Amino acid sequence: MTLGKLLLTIGAVLMLIGLVVSYAPWLISWFGKLPGDIRIEGEQHFVFIPITSMLIVSIILTLIVNLFLSKP
């Protein structure tokens, strides 16, 4: 893939993510609220480690990349 096509693809994906976040926030409201995500709250600090959410995102992205970039 040439650099121009790569930049166009990255731009299109970022635009799609921006549209989802702006106009359909309920599609990503699950992020960080799954069992296995660690939230530690104190009086003056907050630690958030989205382990389960990132595993699901990783699996979905792996499937998408393998579908579009696999060669027959």
mmCIF file as Biopython writes it, N, C-alpha, C and O atoms, coordinates in Angstrom:
data_model
#
loop_
_atom_site.group_PDB
_atom_site.id
_atom_site.type_symbol
_atom_site.label_atom_id
_atom_site.label_alt_id
_atom_site.label_comp_id
_atom_site.label_asym_id
_atom_site.label_entity_id
_atom_site.label_seq_id
_atom_site.pdbx_PDB_ins_code
_atom_site.Cartn_x
_atom_site.Cartn_y
_atom_site.Cartn_z
_atom_site.occupancy
_atom_site.B_iso_or_equiv
_atom_site.auth_seq_id
_atom_site.auth_asym_id
_atom_site.pdbx_PDB_model_num
ATOM 1   N N  . MET A ? 1  ? 0.850   -1.170  0.000  1.0 0.0 1  A 1 
ATOM 2   C CA . MET A ? 1  ? 0.000   0.000   0.000  1.0 0.0 1  A 1 
ATOM 3   C C  . MET A ? 1  ? 0.896   1.232   0.000  1.0 0.0 1  A 1 
ATOM 4   O O  . MET A ? 1  ? 1.865   1.312   0.755  1.0 0.0 1  A 1 
ATOM 5   N N  . THR A ? 2  ? 0.564   2.172   -0.840 1.0 0.0 2  A 1 
ATOM 6   C CA . THR A ? 2  ? 1.376   3.380   -0.901 1.0 0.0 2  A 1 
ATOM 7   C C  . THR A ? 2  ? 1.070   4.278   0.289  1.0 0.0 2  A 1 
ATOM 8   O O  . THR A ? 2  ? 0.074   4.101   0.990  1.0 0.0 2  A 1 
ATOM 9   N N  . LEU A ? 3  ? 1.948   5.236   0.492  1.0 0.0 3  A 1 
ATOM 10  C CA . LEU A ? 3  ? 1.804   6.134   1.637  1.0 0.0 3  A 1 
ATOM 11  C C  . LEU A ? 3  ? 0.513   6.943   1.549  1.0 0.0 3  A 1 
ATOM 12  O O  . LEU A ? 3  ? -0.157  7.157   2.560  1.0 0.0 3  A 1 
ATOM 13  N N  . GLY A ? 4  ? 0.163   7.390   0.347  1.0 0.0 4  A 1 
ATOM 14  C CA . GLY A ? 4  ? -1.061  8.170   0.180  1.0 0.0 4  A 1 
ATOM 15  C C  . GLY A ? 4  ? -2.309  7.384   0.548  1.0 0.0 4  A 1 
ATOM 16  O O  . GLY A ? 4  ? -3.192  7.898   1.235  1.0 0.0 4  A 1 
ATOM 17  N N  . LYS A ? 5  ? -2.383  6.131   0.091  1.0 0.0 5  A 1 
ATOM 18  C CA . LYS A ? 5  ? -3.541  5.297   0.423  1.0 0.0 5  A 1 
ATOM 19  C C  . LYS A ? 5  ? -3.596  5.001   1.908  1.0 0.0 5  A 1 
ATOM 20  O O  . LYS A ? 5  ? -4.675  4.962   2.499  1.0 0.0 5  A 1 
ATOM 21  N N  . LEU A ? 6  ? -2.442  4.792   2.510  1.0 0.0 6  A 1 
ATOM 22  C CA . LEU A ? 6  ? -2.393  4.537   3.952  1.0 0.0 6  A 1 
ATOM 23  C C  . LEU A ? 6  ? -2.898  5.745   4.735  1.0 0.0 6  A 1 
ATOM 24  O O  . LEU A ? 6  ? -3.673  5.591   5.679  1.0 0.0 6  A 1 
ATOM 25  N N  . LEU A ? 7  ? -2.466  6.937   4.354  1.0 0.0 7  A 1 
ATOM 26  C CA . LEU A ? 7  ? -2.913  8.149   5.043  1.0 0.0 7  A 1 
ATOM 27  C C  . LEU A ? 7  ? -4.414  8.382   4.846  1.0 0.0 7  A 1 
ATOM 28  O O  . LEU A ? 7  ? -5.102  8.796   5.780  1.0 0.0 7  A 1 
ATOM 29  N N  . LEU A ? 8  ? -4.927  8.119   3.636  1.0 0.0 8  A 1 
ATOM 30  C CA . LEU A ? 8  ? -6.361  8.245   3.405  1.0 0.0 8  A 1 
ATOM 31  C C  . LEU A ? 8  ? -7.155  7.256   4.241  1.0 0.0 8  A 1 
ATOM 32  O O  . LEU A ? 8  ? -8.205  7.604   4.782  1.0 0.0 8  A 1 
ATOM 33  N N  . THR A ? 9  ? -6.668  6.034   4.352  1.0 0.0 9  A 1 
ATOM 34  C CA . THR A ? 9  ? -7.351  5.017   5.157  1.0 0.0 9  A 1 
ATOM 35  C C  . THR A ? 9  ? -7.360  5.400   6.627  1.0 0.0 9  A 1 
ATOM 36  O O  . THR A ? 9  ? -8.393  5.299   7.289  1.0 0.0 9  A 1 
ATOM 37  N N  . ILE A ? 10 ? -6.225  5.836   7.140  1.0 0.0 10 A 1 
ATOM 38  C CA . ILE A ? 10 ? -6.140  6.251   8.536  1.0 0.0 10 A 1 
ATOM 39  C C  . ILE A ? 10 ? -7.066  7.440   8.790  1.0 0.0 10 A 1 
ATOM 40  O O  . ILE A ? 10 ? -7.736  7.492   9.821  1.0 0.0 10 A 1 
ATOM 41  N N  . GLY A ? 11 ? -7.106  8.388   7.864  1.0 0.0 11 A 1 
ATOM 42  C CA . GLY A ? 11 ? -7.991  9.541   8.002  1.0 0.0 11 A 1 
ATOM 43  C C  . GLY A ? 11 ? -9.459  9.149   8.001  1.0 0.0 11 A 1 
ATOM 44  O O  . GLY A ? 11 ? -10.248 9.687   8.778  1.0 0.0 11 A 1 
ATOM 45  N N  . ALA A ? 12 ? -9.828  8.211   7.130  1.0 0.0 12 A 1 
ATOM 46  C CA . ALA A ? 12 ? -11.214 7.755   7.078  1.0 0.0 12 A 1 
ATOM 47  C C  . ALA A ? 12 ? -11.612 7.040   8.362  1.0 0.0 12 A 1 
ATOM 48  O O  . ALA A ? 12 ? -12.724 7.226   8.858  1.0 0.0 12 A 1 
ATOM 49  N N  . VAL A ? 13 ? -10.717 6.228   8.900  1.0 0.0 13 A 1 
ATOM 50  C CA . VAL A ? 13 ? -11.001 5.522   10.147 1.0 0.0 13 A 1 
ATOM 51  C C  . VAL A ? 13 ? -11.141 6.507   11.297 1.0 0.0 13 A 1 
ATOM 52  O O  . VAL A ? 13 ? -12.049 6.375   12.117 1.0 0.0 13 A 1 
ATOM 53  N N  . LEU A ? 14 ? -10.262 7.485   11.366 1.0 0.0 14 A 1 
ATOM 54  C CA . LEU A ? 14 ? -10.356 8.498   12.420 1.0 0.0 14 A 1 
ATOM 55  C C  . LEU A ? 14 ? -11.645 9.315   12.298 1.0 0.0 14 A 1 
ATOM 56  O O  . LEU A ? 14 ? -12.259 9.664   13.306 1.0 0.0 14 A 1 
ATOM 57  N N  . MET A ? 15 ? -12.054 9.621   11.059 1.0 0.0 15 A 1 
ATOM 58  C CA . MET A ? 15 ? -13.298 10.350  10.861 1.0 0.0 15 A 1 
ATOM 59  C C  . MET A ? 15 ? -14.500 9.513   11.300 1.0 0.0 15 A 1 
ATOM 60  O O  . MET A ? 15 ? -15.434 10.037  11.906 1.0 0.0 15 A 1 
ATOM 61  N N  . LEU A ? 16 ? -14.478 8.234   10.999 1.0 0.0 16 A 1 
ATOM 62  C CA . LEU A ? 16 ? -15.560 7.345   11.415 1.0 0.0 16 A 1 
ATOM 63  C C  . LEU A ? 16 ? -15.637 7.255   12.932 1.0 0.0 16 A 1 
ATOM 64  O O  . LEU A ? 16 ? -16.727 7.296   13.501 1.0 0.0 16 A 1 
ATOM 65  N N  . ILE A ? 17 ? -14.491 7.132   13.588 1.0 0.0 17 A 1 
ATOM 66  C CA . ILE A ? 17 ? -14.464 7.091   15.057 1.0 0.0 17 A 1 
ATOM 67  C C  . ILE A ? 17 ? -14.998 8.403   15.631 1.0 0.0 17 A 1 
ATOM 68  O O  . ILE A ? 17 ? -15.756 8.391   16.601 1.0 0.0 17 A 1 
ATOM 69  N N  . GLY A ? 18 ? -14.611 9.527   15.041 1.0 0.0 18 A 1 
ATOM 70  C CA . GLY A ? 18 ? -15.106 10.826  15.498 1.0 0.0 18 A 1 
ATOM 71  C C  . GLY A ? 18 ? -16.612 10.964  15.347 1.0 0.0 18 A 1 
ATOM 72  O O  . GLY A ? 18 ? -17.278 11.517  16.223 1.0 0.0 18 A 1 
ATOM 73  N N  . LEU A ? 19 ? -17.153 10.462  14.237 1.0 0.0 19 A 1 
ATOM 74  C CA . LEU A ? 19 ? -18.593 10.511  14.033 1.0 0.0 19 A 1 
ATOM 75  C C  . LEU A ? 19 ? -19.329 9.645   15.048 1.0 0.0 19 A 1 
ATOM 76  O O  . LEU A ? 19 ? -20.374 10.042  15.564 1.0 0.0 19 A 1 
ATOM 77  N N  . VAL A ? 20 ? -18.793 8.472   15.335 1.0 0.0 20 A 1 
ATOM 78  C CA . VAL A ? 20 ? -19.422 7.582   16.317 1.0 0.0 20 A 1 
ATOM 79  C C  . VAL A ? 20 ? -19.413 8.231   17.694 1.0 0.0 20 A 1 
ATOM 80  O O  . VAL A ? 20 ? -20.419 8.201   18.402 1.0 0.0 20 A 1 
ATOM 81  N N  . VAL A ? 21 ? -18.291 8.813   18.073 1.0 0.0 21 A 1 
ATOM 82  C CA . VAL A ? 21 ? -18.192 9.443   19.392 1.0 0.0 21 A 1 
ATOM 83  C C  . VAL A ? 21 ? -19.124 10.649  19.495 1.0 0.0 21 A 1 
ATOM 84  O O  . VAL A ? 21 ? -19.705 10.899  20.551 1.0 0.0 21 A 1 
ATOM 85  N N  . SER A ? 22 ? -19.267 11.398  18.397 1.0 0.0 22 A 1 
ATOM 86  C CA . SER A ? 22 ? -20.098 12.602  18.426 1.0 0.0 22 A 1 
ATOM 87  C C  . SER A ? 22 ? -21.595 12.305  18.355 1.0 0.0 22 A 1 
ATOM 88  O O  . SER A ? 22 ? -22.383 12.886  19.101 1.0 0.0 22 A 1 
ATOM 89  N N  . TYR A ? 23 ? -21.984 11.398  17.454 1.0 0.0 23 A 1 
ATOM 90  C CA . TYR A ? 23 ? -23.407 11.225  17.180 1.0 0.0 23 A 1 
ATOM 91  C C  . TYR A ? 23 ? -24.013 9.938   17.720 1.0 0.0 23 A 1 
ATOM 92  O O  . TYR A ? 23 ? -25.237 9.815   17.767 1.0 0.0 23 A 1 
ATOM 93  N N  . ALA A ? 24 ? -23.204 8.989   18.122 1.0 0.0 24 A 1 
ATOM 94  C CA . ALA A ? 24 ? -23.730 7.731   18.662 1.0 0.0 24 A 1 
ATOM 95  C C  . ALA A ? 24 ? -22.892 7.263   19.849 1.0 0.0 24 A 1 
ATOM 96  O O  . ALA A ? 24 ? -22.297 6.186   19.793 1.0 0.0 24 A 1 
ATOM 97  N N  . PRO A ? 25 ? -22.834 8.049   20.915 1.0 0.0 25 A 1 
ATOM 98  C CA . PRO A ? 25 ? -21.975 7.681   22.047 1.0 0.0 25 A 1 
ATOM 99  C C  . PRO A ? 25 ? -22.420 6.413   22.766 1.0 0.0 25 A 1 
ATOM 100 O O  . PRO A ? 25 ? -21.623 5.800   23.477 1.0 0.0 25 A 1 
ATOM 101 N N  . TRP A ? 26 ? -23.689 6.003   22.594 1.0 0.0 26 A 1 
ATOM 102 C CA . TRP A ? 26 ? -24.148 4.782   23.240 1.0 0.0 26 A 1 
ATOM 103 C C  . TRP A ? 26 ? -23.477 3.544   22.658 1.0 0.0 26 A 1 
ATOM 104 O O  . TRP A ? 26 ? -23.502 2.487   23.287 1.0 0.0 26 A 1 
ATOM 105 N N  . LEU A ? 27 ? -22.877 3.646   21.467 1.0 0.0 27 A 1 
ATOM 106 C CA . LEU A ? 27 ? -22.191 2.500   20.874 1.0 0.0 27 A 1 
ATOM 107 C C  . LEU A ? 27 ? -20.893 2.161   21.608 1.0 0.0 27 A 1 
ATOM 108 O O  . LEU A ? 27 ? -20.427 1.023   21.562 1.0 0.0 27 A 1 
ATOM 109 N N  . ILE A ? 28 ? -20.316 3.148   22.282 1.0 0.0 28 A 1 
ATOM 110 C CA . ILE A ? 28 ? -19.066 2.889   23.002 1.0 0.0 28 A 1 
ATOM 111 C C  . ILE A ? 28 ? -19.220 3.095   24.506 1.0 0.0 28 A 1 
ATOM 112 O O  . ILE A ? 28 ? -18.221 3.189   25.219 1.0 0.0 28 A 1 
ATOM 113 N N  . SER A ? 29 ? -20.447 3.165   24.993 1.0 0.0 29 A 1 
ATOM 114 C CA . SER A ? 29 ? -20.647 3.399   26.423 1.0 0.0 29 A 1 
ATOM 115 C C  . SER A ? 29 ? -20.242 2.195   27.273 1.0 0.0 29 A 1 
ATOM 116 O O  . SER A ? 29 ? -20.087 2.330   28.487 1.0 0.0 29 A 1 
ATOM 117 N N  . TRP A ? 30 ? -20.068 1.024   26.661 1.0 0.0 30 A 1 
ATOM 118 C CA . TRP A ? 30 ? -19.664 -0.181  27.383 1.0 0.0 30 A 1 
ATOM 119 C C  . TRP A ? 30 ? -18.184 -0.125  27.781 1.0 0.0 30 A 1 
ATOM 120 O O  . TRP A ? 30 ? -17.765 -0.818  28.709 1.0 0.0 30 A 1 
ATOM 121 N N  . PHE A ? 31 ? -17.403 0.689   27.089 1.0 0.0 31 A 1 
ATOM 122 C CA . PHE A ? 31 ? -15.962 0.705   27.323 1.0 0.0 31 A 1 
ATOM 123 C C  . PHE A ? 31 ? -15.648 1.152   28.748 1.0 0.0 31 A 1 
ATOM 124 O O  . PHE A ? 31 ? -16.037 2.240   29.173 1.0 0.0 31 A 1 
ATOM 125 N N  . GLY A ? 32 ? -14.937 0.293   29.474 1.0 0.0 32 A 1 
ATOM 126 C CA . GLY A ? 32 ? -14.538 0.607   30.838 1.0 0.0 32 A 1 
ATOM 127 C C  . GLY A ? 32 ? -15.519 0.163   31.900 1.0 0.0 32 A 1 
ATOM 128 O O  . GLY A ? 32 ? -15.270 0.361   33.090 1.0 0.0 32 A 1 
ATOM 129 N N  . LYS A ? 33 ? -16.631 -0.433  31.497 1.0 0.0 33 A 1 
ATOM 130 C CA . LYS A ? 33 ? -17.640 -0.842  32.472 1.0 0.0 33 A 1 
ATOM 131 C C  . LYS A ? 33 ? -17.824 -2.357  32.497 1.0 0.0 33 A 1 
ATOM 132 O O  . LYS A ? 33 ? -18.797 -2.847  33.071 1.0 0.0 33 A 1 
ATOM 133 N N  . LEU A ? 34 ? -16.921 -3.095  31.893 1.0 0.0 34 A 1 
ATOM 134 C CA . LEU A ? 34 ? -17.029 -4.549  31.848 1.0 0.0 34 A 1 
ATOM 135 C C  . LEU A ? 34 ? -16.400 -5.179  33.086 1.0 0.0 34 A 1 
ATOM 136 O O  . LEU A ? 34 ? -15.530 -4.578  33.716 1.0 0.0 34 A 1 
ATOM 137 N N  . PRO A ? 35 ? -16.839 -6.391  33.438 1.0 0.0 35 A 1 
ATOM 138 C CA . PRO A ? 35 ? -16.164 -7.106  34.524 1.0 0.0 35 A 1 
ATOM 139 C C  . PRO A ? 35 ? -14.709 -7.374  34.124 1.0 0.0 35 A 1 
ATOM 140 O O  . PRO A ? 35 ? -14.444 -7.834  33.014 1.0 0.0 35 A 1 
ATOM 141 N N  . GLY A ? 36 ? -13.812 -7.098  34.989 1.0 0.0 36 A 1 
ATOM 142 C CA . GLY A ? 36 ? -12.393 -7.268  34.685 1.0 0.0 36 A 1 
ATOM 143 C C  . GLY A ? 36 ? -11.671 -5.953  34.478 1.0 0.0 36 A 1 
ATOM 144 O O  . GLY A ? 36 ? -10.440 -5.912  34.497 1.0 0.0 36 A 1 
ATOM 145 N N  . ASP A ? 37 ? -12.419 -4.873  34.279 1.0 0.0 37 A 1 
ATOM 146 C CA . ASP A ? 37 ? -11.813 -3.546  34.202 1.0 0.0 37 A 1 
ATOM 147 C C  . ASP A ? 37 ? -11.581 -3.054  35.621 1.0 0.0 37 A 1 
ATOM 148 O O  . ASP A ? 37 ? -12.476 -3.116  36.464 1.0 0.0 37 A 1 
ATOM 149 N N  . ILE A ? 38 ? -10.392 -2.573  35.875 1.0 0.0 38 A 1 
ATOM 150 C CA . ILE A ? 38 ? -10.011 -2.188  37.232 1.0 0.0 38 A 1 
ATOM 151 C C  . ILE A ? 38 ? -10.184 -0.680  37.413 1.0 0.0 38 A 1 
ATOM 152 O O  . ILE A ? 38 ? -9.654  0.116   36.638 1.0 0.0 38 A 1 
ATOM 153 N N  . ARG A ? 39 ? -10.931 -0.306  38.444 1.0 0.0 39 A 1 
ATOM 154 C CA . ARG A ? 39 ? -11.134 1.096   38.800 1.0 0.0 39 A 1 
ATOM 155 C C  . ARG A ? 39 ? -10.798 1.252   40.279 1.0 0.0 39 A 1 
ATOM 156 O O  . ARG A ? 39 ? -11.416 0.618   41.134 1.0 0.0 39 A 1 
ATOM 157 N N  . ILE A ? 40 ? -9.831  2.086   40.569 1.0 0.0 40 A 1 
ATOM 158 C CA . ILE A ? 40 ? -9.443  2.357   41.948 1.0 0.0 40 A 1 
ATOM 159 C C  . ILE A ? 40 ? -9.631  3.855   42.180 1.0 0.0 40 A 1 
ATOM 160 O O  . ILE A ? 40 ? -8.974  4.683   41.549 1.0 0.0 40 A 1 
ATOM 161 N N  . GLU A ? 41 ? -10.531 4.182   43.087 1.0 0.0 41 A 1 
ATOM 162 C CA . GLU A ? 41 ? -10.819 5.581   43.364 1.0 0.0 41 A 1 
ATOM 163 C C  . GLU A ? 41 ? -10.458 5.910   44.800 1.0 0.0 41 A 1 
ATOM 164 O O  . GLU A ? 41 ? -10.819 5.187   45.730 1.0 0.0 41 A 1 
ATOM 165 N N  . GLY A ? 42 ? -9.754  6.989   44.964 1.0 0.0 42 A 1 
ATOM 166 C CA . GLY A ? 42 ? -9.424  7.483   46.290 1.0 0.0 42 A 1 
ATOM 167 C C  . GLY A ? 42 ? -9.942  8.902   46.440 1.0 0.0 42 A 1 
ATOM 168 O O  . GLY A ? 42 ? -10.682 9.391   45.587 1.0 0.0 42 A 1 
ATOM 169 N N  . GLU A ? 43 ? -9.557  9.558   47.514 1.0 0.0 43 A 1 
ATOM 170 C CA . GLU A ? 43 ? -10.010 10.924  47.725 1.0 0.0 43 A 1 
ATOM 171 C C  . GLU A ? 43 ? -9.401  11.884  46.710 1.0 0.0 43 A 1 
ATOM 172 O O  . GLU A ? 43 ? -10.080 12.786  46.219 1.0 0.0 43 A 1 
ATOM 173 N N  . GLN A ? 44 ? -8.123  11.690  46.396 1.0 0.0 44 A 1 
ATOM 174 C CA . GLN A ? 44 ? -7.442  12.627  45.506 1.0 0.0 44 A 1 
ATOM 175 C C  . GLN A ? 44 ? -6.871  11.965  44.259 1.0 0.0 44 A 1 
ATOM 176 O O  . GLN A ? 44 ? -6.173  12.620  43.485 1.0 0.0 44 A 1 
ATOM 177 N N  . HIS A ? 45 ? -7.148  10.693  44.048 1.0 0.0 45 A 1 
ATOM 178 C CA . HIS A ? 45 ? -6.596  10.032  42.869 1.0 0.0 45 A 1 
ATOM 179 C C  . HIS A ? 45 ? -7.589  9.040   42.279 1.0 0.0 45 A 1 
ATOM 180 O O  . HIS A ? 45 ? -8.540  8.615   42.934 1.0 0.0 45 A 1 
ATOM 181 N N  . PHE A ? 46 ? -7.341  8.690   41.042 1.0 0.0 46 A 1 
ATOM 182 C CA . PHE A ? 46 ? -8.206  7.771   40.326 1.0 0.0 46 A 1 
ATOM 183 C C  . PHE A ? 46 ? -7.335  6.961   39.370 1.0 0.0 46 A 1 
ATOM 184 O O  . PHE A ? 46 ? -6.599  7.533   38.566 1.0 0.0 46 A 1 
ATOM 185 N N  . VAL A ? 47 ? -7.415  5.631   39.452 1.0 0.0 47 A 1 
ATOM 186 C CA . VAL A ? 47 ? -6.659  4.751   38.569 1.0 0.0 47 A 1 
ATOM 187 C C  . VAL A ? 47 ? -7.652  3.892   37.807 1.0 0.0 47 A 1 
ATOM 188 O O  . VAL A ? 47 ? -8.541  3.276   38.396 1.0 0.0 47 A 1 
ATOM 189 N N  . PHE A ? 48 ? -7.492  3.859   36.495 1.0 0.0 48 A 1 
ATOM 190 C CA . PHE A ? 48 ? -8.399  3.104   35.635 1.0 0.0 48 A 1 
ATOM 191 C C  . PHE A ? 48 ? -7.576  2.233   34.694 1.0 0.0 48 A 1 
ATOM 192 O O  . PHE A ? 48 ? -6.770  2.747   33.918 1.0 0.0 48 A 1 
ATOM 193 N N  . ILE A ? 49 ? -7.775  0.907   34.758 1.0 0.0 49 A 1 
ATOM 194 C CA . ILE A ? 49 ? -7.054  -0.041  33.907 1.0 0.0 49 A 1 
ATOM 195 C C  . ILE A ? 49 ? -8.091  -0.904  33.197 1.0 0.0 49 A 1 
ATOM 196 O O  . ILE A ? 49 ? -8.629  -1.837  33.793 1.0 0.0 49 A 1 
ATOM 197 N N  . PRO A ? 50 ? -8.382  -0.600  31.915 1.0 0.0 50 A 1 
ATOM 198 C CA . PRO A ? 50 ? -9.444  -1.314  31.187 1.0 0.0 50 A 1 
ATOM 199 C C  . PRO A ? 50 ? -8.944  -2.614  30.552 1.0 0.0 50 A 1 
ATOM 200 O O  . PRO A ? 50 ? -8.820  -2.692  29.329 1.0 0.0 50 A 1 
ATOM 201 N N  . ILE A ? 51 ? -8.661  -3.619  31.353 1.0 0.0 51 A 1 
ATOM 202 C CA . ILE A ? 51 ? -8.088  -4.866  30.845 1.0 0.0 51 A 1 
ATOM 203 C C  . ILE A ? 51 ? -9.059  -5.591  29.915 1.0 0.0 51 A 1 
ATOM 204 O O  . ILE A ? 51 ? -8.703  -5.898  28.777 1.0 0.0 51 A 1 
ATOM 205 N N  . THR A ? 52 ? -10.254 -5.864  30.368 1.0 0.0 52 A 1 
ATOM 206 C CA . THR A ? 52 ? -11.230 -6.613  29.570 1.0 0.0 52 A 1 
ATOM 207 C C  . THR A ? 52 ? -11.651 -5.824  28.339 1.0 0.0 52 A 1 
ATOM 208 O O  . THR A ? 52 ? -11.771 -6.395  27.255 1.0 0.0 52 A 1 
ATOM 209 N N  . SER A ? 53 ? -11.871 -4.548  28.483 1.0 0.0 53 A 1 
ATOM 210 C CA . SER A ? 53 ? -12.272 -3.721  27.343 1.0 0.0 53 A 1 
ATOM 211 C C  . SER A ? 53 ? -11.200 -3.729  26.259 1.0 0.0 53 A 1 
ATOM 212 O O  . SER A ? 53 ? -11.515 -3.833  25.073 1.0 0.0 53 A 1 
ATOM 213 N N  . MET A ? 54 ? -9.946  -3.620  26.658 1.0 0.0 54 A 1 
ATOM 214 C CA . MET A ? 54 ? -8.869  -3.607  25.668 1.0 0.0 54 A 1 
ATOM 215 C C  . MET A ? 54 ? -8.675  -4.964  25.019 1.0 0.0 54 A 1 
ATOM 216 O O  . MET A ? 54 ? -8.276  -5.033  23.857 1.0 0.0 54 A 1 
ATOM 217 N N  . LEU A ? 55 ? -8.950  -6.056  25.744 1.0 0.0 55 A 1 
ATOM 218 C CA . LEU A ? 55 ? -8.897  -7.376  25.121 1.0 0.0 55 A 1 
ATOM 219 C C  . LEU A ? 55 ? -9.954  -7.502  24.025 1.0 0.0 55 A 1 
ATOM 220 O O  . LEU A ? 55 ? -9.674  -8.042  22.955 1.0 0.0 55 A 1 
ATOM 221 N N  . ILE A ? 56 ? -11.147 -7.014  24.281 1.0 0.0 56 A 1 
ATOM 222 C CA . ILE A ? 56 ? -12.217 -7.078  23.280 1.0 0.0 56 A 1 
ATOM 223 C C  . ILE A ? 56 ? -11.873 -6.192  22.083 1.0 0.0 56 A 1 
ATOM 224 O O  . ILE A ? 56 ? -12.070 -6.607  20.941 1.0 0.0 56 A 1 
ATOM 225 N N  . VAL A ? 57 ? -11.368 -4.988  22.319 1.0 0.0 57 A 1 
ATOM 226 C CA . VAL A ? 57 ? -10.963 -4.104  21.222 1.0 0.0 57 A 1 
ATOM 227 C C  . VAL A ? 57 ? -9.856  -4.755  20.400 1.0 0.0 57 A 1 
ATOM 228 O O  . VAL A ? 57 ? -9.874  -4.687  19.171 1.0 0.0 57 A 1 
ATOM 229 N N  . SER A ? 58 ? -8.906  -5.377  21.060 1.0 0.0 58 A 1 
ATOM 230 C CA . SER A ? 58 ? -7.807  -6.053  20.369 1.0 0.0 58 A 1 
ATOM 231 C C  . SER A ? 58 ? -8.305  -7.200  19.494 1.0 0.0 58 A 1 
ATOM 232 O O  . SER A ? 58 ? -7.848  -7.361  18.362 1.0 0.0 58 A 1 
ATOM 233 N N  . ILE A ? 59 ? -9.229  -7.989  20.005 1.0 0.0 59 A 1 
ATOM 234 C CA . ILE A ? 59 ? -9.781  -9.098  19.224 1.0 0.0 59 A 1 
ATOM 235 C C  . ILE A ? 59 ? -10.533 -8.576  18.003 1.0 0.0 59 A 1 
ATOM 236 O O  . ILE A ? 59 ? -10.377 -9.108  16.904 1.0 0.0 59 A 1 
ATOM 237 N N  . ILE A ? 60 ? -11.343 -7.540  18.188 1.0 0.0 60 A 1 
ATOM 238 C CA . ILE A ? 60 ? -12.106 -6.983  17.069 1.0 0.0 60 A 1 
ATOM 239 C C  . ILE A ? 60 ? -11.173 -6.403  16.010 1.0 0.0 60 A 1 
ATOM 240 O O  . ILE A ? 60 ? -11.369 -6.643  14.819 1.0 0.0 60 A 1 
ATOM 241 N N  . LEU A ? 61 ? -10.160 -5.644  16.430 1.0 0.0 61 A 1 
ATOM 242 C CA . LEU A ? 61 ? -9.216  -5.068  15.470 1.0 0.0 61 A 1 
ATOM 243 C C  . LEU A ? 61 ? -8.410  -6.145  14.752 1.0 0.0 61 A 1 
ATOM 244 O O  . LEU A ? 61 ? -8.125  -6.010  13.562 1.0 0.0 61 A 1 
ATOM 245 N N  . THR A ? 62 ? -8.041  -7.209  15.458 1.0 0.0 62 A 1 
ATOM 246 C CA . THR A ? 62 ? -7.321  -8.311  14.823 1.0 0.0 62 A 1 
ATOM 247 C C  . THR A ? 62 ? -8.171  -8.973  13.754 1.0 0.0 62 A 1 
ATOM 248 O O  . THR A ? 62 ? -7.680  -9.273  12.666 1.0 0.0 62 A 1 
ATOM 249 N N  . LEU A ? 63 ? -9.433  -9.200  14.052 1.0 0.0 63 A 1 
ATOM 250 C CA . LEU A ? 63 ? -10.334 -9.791  13.061 1.0 0.0 63 A 1 
ATOM 251 C C  . LEU A ? 63 ? -10.501 -8.890  11.842 1.0 0.0 63 A 1 
ATOM 252 O O  . LEU A ? 63 ? -10.483 -9.373  10.710 1.0 0.0 63 A 1 
ATOM 253 N N  . ILE A ? 64 ? -10.664 -7.591  12.062 1.0 0.0 64 A 1 
ATOM 254 C CA . ILE A ? 64 ? -10.834 -6.660  10.950 1.0 0.0 64 A 1 
ATOM 255 C C  . ILE A ? 64 ? -9.583  -6.611  10.083 1.0 0.0 64 A 1 
ATOM 256 O O  . ILE A ? 64 ? -9.674  -6.666  8.856  1.0 0.0 64 A 1 
ATOM 257 N N  . VAL A ? 65 ? -8.424  -6.507  10.708 1.0 0.0 65 A 1 
ATOM 258 C CA . VAL A ? 65 ? -7.170  -6.448  9.947  1.0 0.0 65 A 1 
ATOM 259 C C  . VAL A ? 65 ? -6.956  -7.734  9.168  1.0 0.0 65 A 1 
ATOM 260 O O  . VAL A ? 65 ? -6.531  -7.687  8.013  1.0 0.0 65 A 1 
ATOM 261 N N  . ASN A ? 66 ? -7.240  -8.878  9.771  1.0 0.0 66 A 1 
ATOM 262 C CA . ASN A ? 66 ? -7.060  -10.144 9.065  1.0 0.0 66 A 1 
ATOM 263 C C  . ASN A ? 66 ? -8.044  -10.300 7.910  1.0 0.0 66 A 1 
ATOM 264 O O  . ASN A ? 66 ? -7.709  -10.915 6.898  1.0 0.0 66 A 1 
ATOM 265 N N  . LEU A ? 67 ? -9.234  -9.762  8.042  1.0 0.0 67 A 1 
ATOM 266 C CA . LEU A ? 67 ? -10.205 -9.840  6.954  1.0 0.0 67 A 1 
ATOM 267 C C  . LEU A ? 67 ? -9.790  -8.972  5.756  1.0 0.0 67 A 1 
ATOM 268 O O  . LEU A ? 67 ? -9.944  -9.386  4.607  1.0 0.0 67 A 1 
ATOM 269 N N  . PHE A ? 68 ? -9.274  -7.792  6.021  1.0 0.0 68 A 1 
ATOM 270 C CA . PHE A ? 68 ? -8.964  -6.865  4.938  1.0 0.0 68 A 1 
ATOM 271 C C  . PHE A ? 68 ? -7.548  -7.029  4.393  1.0 0.0 68 A 1 
ATOM 272 O O  . PHE A ? 68 ? -7.317  -6.719  3.224  1.0 0.0 68 A 1 
ATOM 273 N N  . LEU A ? 69 ? -6.610  -7.494  5.178  1.0 0.0 69 A 1 
ATOM 274 C CA . LEU A ? 69 ? -5.233  -7.590  4.717  1.0 0.0 69 A 1 
ATOM 275 C C  . LEU A ? 69 ? -4.759  -8.998  4.418  1.0 0.0 69 A 1 
ATOM 276 O O  . LEU A ? 69 ? -3.600  -9.191  4.049  1.0 0.0 69 A 1 
ATOM 277 N N  . SER A ? 70 ? -5.623  -9.980  4.566  1.0 0.0 70 A 1 
ATOM 278 C CA . SER A ? 70 ? -5.199  -11.351 4.271  1.0 0.0 70 A 1 
ATOM 279 C C  . SER A ? 70 ? -5.187  -11.563 2.769  1.0 0.0 70 A 1 
ATOM 280 O O  . SER A ? 70 ? -6.053  -11.066 2.049  1.0 0.0 70 A 1 
ATOM 281 N N  . LYS A ? 71 ? -4.200  -12.304 2.309  1.0 0.0 71 A 1 
ATOM 282 C CA . LYS A ? 71 ? -4.064  -12.577 0.889  1.0 0.0 71 A 1 
ATOM 283 C C  . LYS A ? 71 ? -4.529  -14.001 0.611  1.0 0.0 71 A 1 
ATOM 284 O O  . LYS A ? 71 ? -4.180  -14.927 1.344  1.0 0.0 71 A 1 
ATOM 285 N N  . PRO A ? 72 ? -5.321  -14.178 -0.455 1.0 0.0 72 A 1 
ATOM 286 C CA . PRO A ? 72 ? -5.860  -15.528 -0.752 1.0 0.0 72 A 1 
ATOM 287 C C  . PRO A ? 72 ? -4.802  -16.504 -1.205 1.0 0.0 72 A 1 
ATOM 288 O O  . PRO A ? 72 ? -5.110  -17.662 -1.486 1.0 0.0 72 A 1 
#
